């Protein structure tokens, strides 16, 4: 029902101007990206509000977007995201697989536009991952089932980028587990949002690396290049598709679990 309502809201915004959006993608890629990400977020927010209000009969803020302690979640999520990425790149650096580059064509305005668009995109992804769907499964079953099913759906959303490779699928599933556990441990979507956003905005727009199999999520420059055995650094999928990120995802999950273990046990 959630996806049906979302589709009903999204289709009138996209379908009538689909040809114009295709042209716009060529002439103004940043404008096209902002349009798509902002209206995707708007329709998911509206769908979540409709489902919580009229199906669950509960306040919208219970979906996890209440602003209580948002500064704490911002700082904590930022720190976890930076540690996660620094650890991943640091391991590759130790093995000599990272080469710094002089960024060509760097633009603050382009970076800010890409960062805003990506923020909308990440909130939308986390609402799909840890929002109404996870919360409904958890209420009808338990937290472990909800986390596993939601993480599998999260991997499914990215299936087109895997191109038949198994390790990127495992890592995206693992990232889903990480974000779900971050949400369960706090009851707030802002914690996984800021972890997810920190990773995405640094990997794509800032560093210019391939992200989730897509090079177009960058802003047109590269600050580093990562070259090494594909099994470790992800090959065409990008760093997220390699064993290094498998290791760092597991490490961050363990860290969050033990750091917030009392909260998780109370919420389970």
C-alpha positions in Angstrom: 0.0 0.0 0.0 2.9 2.3 0.8 4.4 1.9 -2.7 1.0 2.2 -4.3 0.3 5.5 -2.6 3.8 6.8 -3.4 3.4 5.8 -7.1 0.0 7.6 -7.3 1.7 10.8 -5.9 4.8 10.5 -8.0 3.4 9.7 -11.4 1.7 13.1 -12.0 4.9 14.9 -11.2 7.2 12.9 -13.5 5.2 11.4 -16.4 3.7 14.6 -17.9 7.1 16.2 -18.2 9.3 13.1 -18.7 10.5 14.3 -22.2 11.4 17.7 -20.8 13.3 16.1 -17.9 15.3 14.1 -20.4 16.2 17.3 -22.3 16.9 19.1 -19.0 19.3 16.3 -18.0 21.5 17.2 -21.0 21.2 21.0 -20.7 21.1 21.4 -16.9 22.1 18.2 -15.1 22.2 19.9 -11.7 18.7 21.4 -12.1 17.4 18.1 -13.2 19.0 16.3 -10.3 17.6 18.8 -7.8 14.1 18.5 -9.3 14.1 14.7 -9.2 15.6 14.4 -5.7 13.4 17.1 -4.1 10.1 15.8 -5.5 11.1 12.2 -4.7 11.6 13.3 -1.1 8.4 15.4 -1.1 6.3 12.5 -2.3 7.8 10.0 0.2 7.3 12.5 3.0 3.7 12.9 2.0 3.2 9.2 1.6 4.6 8.6 5.1 2.4 11.3 6.6 -0.7 9.8 4.9 0.2 6.3 6.1 1.0 7.3 9.7 -2.0 9.6 10.0 -4.8 7.6 8.4 -3.6 4.0 8.6 -1.7 3.9 11.9 -3.4 6.9 13.5 -0.2 8.2 15.0 1.7 11.5 14.8 4.0 11.9 11.8 7.0 12.7 14.0 6.8 9.1 15.3 8.2 8.0 11.9 11.6 9.2 13.2 12.0 12.7 11.9 11.3 14.6 15.2 13.9 17.3 15.7 14.7 16.3 19.3 18.5 16.1 19.8 19.1 16.7 16.1 22.4 18.5 16.8 23.6 15.4 18.8 22.6 13.1 15.9 24.2 15.4 13.4 27.6 15.5 15.2 27.5 11.7 16.0 26.4 10.7 12.5 29.0 13.0 11.0 31.7 11.5 13.2 30.7 7.9 12.4 30.5 8.7 8.6 33.9 10.3 8.6 35.5 7.4 10.6 33.8 4.9 8.3 35.2 6.6 5.1 38.6 7.4 6.6 39.0 3.8 7.7 38.1 2.5 4.2 40.3 4.9 2.3 43.1 4.6 5.0 43.3 0.8 4.5 43.5 1.3 0.7 46.2 4.0 1.2 48.3 1.7 3.4 48.4 -0.8 0.5 49.3 1.9 -2.0 46.0 1.9 -3.9 45.1 5.6 -3.3 46.6 8.4 -5.3 45.8 12.1 -4.6 44.9 14.3 -7.5 44.8 18.0 -8.2 41.0 18.7 -8.7 40.3 20.3 -12.1 37.2 22.4 -12.4 36.4 22.6 -8.7 33.4 24.9 -8.0 31.9 25.7 -4.6 28.5 26.5 -6.2 28.4 23.1 -8.0 29.5 21.3 -4.8 26.8 23.1 -2.7 24.1 22.2 -5.3 25.2 18.6 -5.4 25.3 18.4 -1.6 21.8 19.8 -1.3 20.4 17.4 -3.9 22.2 14.5 -2.2 20.8 15.5 1.2 17.2 15.2 -0.2 18.1 11.9 -1.8 19.5 10.4 1.5 16.5 11.5 3.5 14.3 9.8 0.9 16.4 6.6 1.0 16.3 6.4 4.8 12.6 7.0 4.9 12.2 4.0 2.6 14.7 1.9 4.6 14.0 2.8 8.2 10.6 4.6 8.0 7.1 3.3 7.7 7.9 -0.1 6.2 10.5 -1.1 8.8 8.3 0.2 11.6 5.3 -1.7 10.4 7.2 -5.0 10.0 8.7 -4.5 13.5 5.3 -3.8 15.0 3.8 -6.9 13.4 6.9 -9.2 14.0 10.1 -8.1 15.7 13.1 -5.8 15.2 15.4 -8.4 13.8 13.0 -9.5 11.1 12.3 -5.8 10.3 16.0 -5.0 10.0 16.7 -8.0 7.7 13.7 -7.4 5.5 14.3 -3.7 5.2 18.0 -4.2 4.4 17.1 -6.7 1.7 14.7 -4.2 0.2 17.4 -1.5 0.4 19.7 -3.8 -1.6 16.9 -4.4 -4.0 16.5 -0.7 -4.6 20.1 -0.7 -5.8 20.0 -4.0 -7.7 20.4 -2.3 -11.1 23.9 -1.1 -10.2 25.2 -4.6 -9.2 25.4 -5.9 -12.7 25.4 -9.5 -11.5 28.3 -9.0 -9.0 27.7 -10.5 -5.5 30.0 -8.5 -3.3 28.4 -5.1 -4.0 25.0 -6.6 -3.2 26.4 -7.9 0.2 27.9 -4.6 1.0 24.7 -2.6 0.2 22.8 -5.1 2.3 25.4 -4.6 5.1 25.0 -0.8 4.8 21.3 -1.3 5.2 21.9 -3.3 8.4 24.2 -0.5 9.6 21.6 2.2 9.0 18.7 0.2 10.5 20.7 -0.6 13.6 21.6 3.1 13.9 17.9 3.9 13.8 16.8 1.2 16.2 19.5 2.2 18.7 18.2 5.8 18.9 14.6 5.8 17.6 15.6 8.7 15.3 16.1 8.7 11.5 18.5 11.6 11.8 21.3 9.4 13.1 21.4 7.0 10.0 20.6 10.0 7.8 23.7 11.8 8.8 25.9 8.7 8.7 24.6 7.9 5.2 24.9 11.5 4.0 28.4 12.0 5.3 29.6 8.9 3.4 27.7 9.8 0.2 28.6 13.4 0.0 32.3 12.8 0.7 32.6 9.8 -1.7 30.8 11.4 -4.6 30.7 15.3 -4.8 33.8 15.9 -2.7 36.3 13.2 -3.6 34.8 12.4 -7.0 34.8 8.6 -6.6 32.4 6.2 -8.3 29.5 5.7 -5.9 27.1 2.7 -6.0 28.3 2.0 -9.6 27.6 5.6 -10.7 30.2 8.1 -11.7 27.6 10.8 -12.4 27.0 11.4 -8.7 30.3 13.3 -8.5 30.5 17.0 -9.3 32.9 16.8 -12.2 36.3 16.6 -10.5 38.4 14.0 -8.7 40.5 14.6 -5.5 41.8 11.0 -5.3 41.8 7.9 -7.5 41.6 4.4 -6.1 43.3 1.6 -8.1 43.9 -1.9 -6.8 42.5 -5.4 -6.9 38.8 -5.1 -7.6 37.9 -7.7 -4.9 39.3 -5.2 -2.4 38.5 -1.8 -3.8 35.2 -2.6 -5.7 36.2 -2.3 -9.3 33.5 -0.6 -11.5 31.0 -0.4 -8.6 33.4 1.8 -6.7 34.9 1.5 -3.2 31.5 0.4 -1.8 31.8 -2.9 -3.7 35.0 -4.2 -2.2 36.1 -6.2 0.8 37.6 -3.2 2.5 34.2 -1.7 2.9 32.8 -5.1 4.0 35.3 -5.0 6.8 34.6 -1.3 7.8 30.8 -1.9 7.7 31.1 -4.8 10.1 33.4 -2.7 12.3 31.0 0.2 12.4 28.0 -2.1 13.1 29.8 -3.7 16.1 30.8 -0.3 17.3 27.2 1.1 17.2 25.8 -2.1 18.8 28.1 -2.1 21.7 28.1 1.7 22.1 24.3 1.8 22.1 23.6 -1.8 23.3 21.4 -0.8 26.2 19.1 1.2 24.0 18.9 -1.6 21.4 18.1 -4.2 24.0 15.4 -2.0 25.4 13.9 -1.4 22.0 14.0 -5.0 20.8 
